Every structure is written in structure tokens, then in C-alpha cells.
Amino acid sequence: MQRNKILFFIFIAGVIISISGYFILGTNLLSNLEGDVMQSQNVEIKDGVQYVTVTAKGGYSPRNTQLEAGMPTKLVIKTESTYDCSAALIVRSASFQKLLQPTGEEVIDLGIPKPGEKVRGTCSMGMYNFSINFN
Ligand SMILES: [Cu+2]
């Protein structure tokens, strides 16, 4: 009887740990998703120029960034052992087309975008993309 009780408690403890583990992992997953959607972490203002950083590796991240218009803007594309086709980048509005170094940073001058302007980057085959909206 005593032994059964102990086993029962161990079983319950296991269930509680699994459930809380699920919730903790679930929350992390959610906050990661939010991090991808949320901006401003990839935007930095230095000497009156705003730099927006997009990482190219198996696609582009973040996929969408909202930026302040009317300010000199530079797009920084970061590669980190990028050997997939997201290294073959086209940014049509900036007349940019280049095969990026597997690891490094490429700075693309976007000039002073107007409100409502949209900059889109795609891989050469068009299967990955990202966009930057100026408001
Ligand atoms: Cu591609």
C-alpha cells in the first residue's frame, strides 16, 4: 500500500513536470515568434543614419521591418556561414544584385526614403524575401 502511494506521487510529479515543461517551451516558442515580428531590435541610429540589419541565412530575418521615413537609411545584410541561395540577393529599388560573401556584412544605401516607400529584397530565384516599409 505504502509503495503504491509513493509510485503514485512519483507519477503525479512526472505529469506536473511534463505539463510545466510544455508551457515553458510553449512560451519560449511564442516569444521567439514575436521577436521575429517585432522590429526596432534590428534598427540602430548612428550619426543621423538609421541602419537596419537583416540576416540572410536560409531566408531573411526579420521578414518585415517598419521604419521611419525621411531619414538617411542604410540596409545591412548580415551573412553567417550562408551557403544557401539567400546569399544571392536582389534589392531592385536600390539597383543592388550580388552574391554575398558566406560570412560578412554588406551595406546597401537606401538614400532618404519617403513615407509609404517600400523596399523589397529577394533571393535570385525569388523564393525568399523580406520587406522594409517606411512610414
Ligand atoms: Cu532562392
Residues whose N, C-alpha, C, O or C-beta is under 5 A from the ligand:
A	BS01	CU	C85 S86 C123 S124 M125 G126 M127 Y128
